[in-house]
Amino acid sequence: MGGARPRRTLGLLLLLSVFTAAGVQAVMSSQQRQVSTAAELISAAGDAAVADIVVSADLTELPTLRLSAGKTLRGANPSVILRFAGGQDGVQLSSDNQIGNLELQADVGRRALFNDTKVEDLGRLVLRNLRTIGVIQLLARDKVRSGHVEAERVDVVAGDARSYGERPKGYGVEVIPGAFMLWNQQADRGTTITADLVGLSAGRAGAPVRGSGIFVSGAGDMGSTVTAASPGARRIASRVGCSSFRGHSSTACATSARSQRTARTTWSWTTGAR
């Protein structure tokens, strides 16, 4: 009789540990979902219980997808391609999103990646190991008042931004929007977007992006800023654009090549004529 109670207690503890492990596994599986079809991806993007979406196969004819706050979208390997239907934009970010290990393909004149401007705080948006056909457009306007963007190894293979009507003006020139565009449009100087931008590229020799290449801008001399830096480097603040204009460095580029080197914020681009 004396030995029965310890054995019973041990059995209850083992049973409890099994249920606890099962519960943890269930929580983990509900937070992460691996998808291999368009229907599964659409479902996971709309499921509030899924925090991490892992795409394991190339998918085509996708509608525009929105990532709600805190969601991550990534490829199971770096070669995964998401192809969006003709006339559709690609992925819309909201706040605290991460996206990477993917190639996003939209029409060259559409947005492969863009953000929801109806949220007040972008939080921390992370783009890493990402390729696109179609432009990347990250804007602080409407309700957006703050946020931080981290972009590393982001390559706009092809893009055409000439159809976007809003064009910043400064120092006697008008700048065509960029194939990669990070633009704080708020007039309030208290609105600052910060960014770490490393290893950005756009276009190819003989196949340039159309419009500007990489455009990082605030709202002009009297408006808001984008403050860009890399870890360990001093910050540089841009109130006007840093881009290319007709294939050359624009006179509207506030951050000079010297400043770019100082901040170790690296990018390259190949652009076509206007």
N, C-alpha and C positions, 0 to 999 in steps of 0.2 A: 504493500500500500504506500510505503514511504517513497518508493521510486516512481510511482505512477504519476504523481503531481509534477515533478520536474520534466518527465517525458511529455506530459500534456502541455506544459508551458512552452517547451521547446517546439512542439508541433504547432502551437498557435503562433509563435514567433516566426517560424518558417512560412506558415500560411500568409501571415501579414506581410512578410517581405516579398512574397510572390505577387500579392495584390498591389503592393507599392511599386514594384518594378513594372508591372503591367500598366499601372496608371501613368508612370513616367513615360513609358514607351508610347502610350496612347496620346499623351500631350505632345510629345516630340513629333509623332506622325501627323497630328493635326496642325502643327505649326509649319512643317515642311511637307511639300508635295512635289513629287516628280511627275512630269507630264510628257506625253509623247504624241498627242493629237491636238488639233486646234480646239476641239470642244473641251478637252481637259484643261487647256491653258486658259480659255475664256472663263470656265467655271472657277478655277483657282484664283484668277485675278479678281473675281467678284465675291469670293468667300472671305469674310472678315476673320475667320479662324486660321487662315493660311498666311504665314508671315514670310515664308521662304519658298519661292517657286523655282524648281530646277527643270530645265527643258532638256530632254535627252535625244531629241530628233529634230531634223529640219521641218519647219511648218510653213505652209503657204496659204494664200488667200485669207489672211487674217484681217479682222476689223481693227479699228483703233482700240488700244488697250489702255486702261487707266490703272495705275498703281496707287492704292490708297495709302494713307500715312503709315510708315514703318515697314512696308513690303519690300522684299528683295526679289529681283528677277535675274537669273543667271543661267548660263549654259552648263550642261554637264561636262562639256569639253569646249575648247576655244573655237571649234569649227562649226558650231551650231548656228543655223541661219533662220531668222524669222522674216518671212516675206509677206508684206501687207498688200491687200487688194488694191488694184488701180484706183487712184483718186482718194485713197485713204491716207491719213497721217498714221504714224507708228505708235510709240509708247508715250503716254502722258504721265509725268511725275507729279507728285503732290508735295509731300514733306517727309524727310528722313527716309528717303528711298535709296536703294543701291541697285545698280544694274551693271552687268559685265559678263565677260566670257561669251559674247554674242556678236553676231552680225545682224543688224537691222536693215532691211531693204524695203524702201518705199520708192515711189516715183522720184526722180531726181529733184523735181521742184516742190515736193512735199516735205513735211517735217518728219524725219525718222524718229526724233526724240524732242520733246518739248515739255513745258511745265504748266501746271494749273495756276493761273494768276488770281484765282479767287480765294487762295489761302493767305493768311497774314504772315506766316513764318515758313520758309522753305526747309527749316531745320538743316540737316546735313545731307546733301545730295552727293552720292558717290558714283562716278562713272569710271570704270576700270576695265582695260583690255576690251575695248569696244570698237567695232567698225560699223560704218553706216554708208548706205546709199540713200541720199536725201539729207537735208540740212538738220543741224542740231540748233535749237533755239531755246535759250534759257533767259527769261525776261522777268525783271522786277517792275511790275506795273499793277494797276488796279489795286487790289488789297495787299499785295506783297510788300512787306516792310523790312524783312531781315532774312538772312540765310547764308549758308556756306556751301560752296561747290568744290568738290575734289574731282579733278579729271586727270587720269593718268593712262598713257598709251591709248589715246582716243584718235581714231583715224577716219576722217570723212573721205571715203574713196571717191565719191562723186556727189555733187550737189549743185543746185541752181537757185540762188536766192534773189534773182533779179525781179521776180514778180511781187516781192514783199514791199508794200508801198511806203512804209515808214523808213525814212532815211535820215540819219543824224547829219547835222550840218555844223561846220566849224571852220574858222580860219579860211573862209572863202571857198571851201569845197563841200561837196555833198558825197557821203560815203554810202555805197551800196551795202546792204546787210551781208553778213558773213555766212559762209557755209557752216562755220561754228560761231555761234553768237552768244555772248554773255553780256547782257545790256541792262543796266539799272536805269530805268526811265523816270524814276520818281523825282519830282522837283524838290522835295523835302531833303535838305542836306543832312538831316539826321538819319536818313535811310542809307545804310551801308551794306553792301553785299561783299563778302570776303571769298577768296578762292585760292586754292592750290592747283596750279595748272602745269603739268609736266608731260612732255612727250606728245604734244598735239601735232597732228598733220592733216593736210587737206589737199586733194588733187594728186595727179600723176603727171609725169612728163609726157606731153602729147595728149593728155586727157585732163585738162584743168577743171577745177570747180569754177562756176560762173558767178560773178559778183565778187565780193571781197573773200578773202581766205578765212582768217581767224580774227574775229572782231570782239574786243573786250572794251566796254565803255561804261561811263557814268552818264549823267544827264546834262553835261556841259559845264562850263566854268562856274555857274551859279547853282548847279543842282547836286544831285547825289553822286556817290562814288562806287566804284568797284575796287577793292583793295586786294591785289594779287600778290602771292608770295609762295615760296617753297620752304619746307622745314629747314630751319637754321639760317635762313636768309632774311635780310631786312625787307620790309614791305614796300611796295610801290602802289601809289594810288592813281587811278585813271578817272578823270572827269570827262574826257572825250575819248575817241576811239583809238584802238591799236589794231590796225588791219592792213589790207593791201588795197590799192586803188588803181585799177587798170594795170594790174600786174606789178605795181611798184609800191614802195612804202609810202603811205599816205601822209600828206602834211598835216592831217587831222589826228595823227597818232601822237598821243600825249606821252606815252612811255617809249623812249628811244631804244635803239638796239643796245646802247650801253646799259640802260636801266634794266632791260630784259636779262642781260648777262649777269648783272649784279644780283638780281633776284633769282637767278637760275630757273626762271620760268621759261621753258623752251617750247618753241613751236616752229613749224615750217608750213609752207603752202605753195601751191601752184595755181594761178588764177588765169582766167580768160578775159578777153576784152569785155567792155560793158555791153 
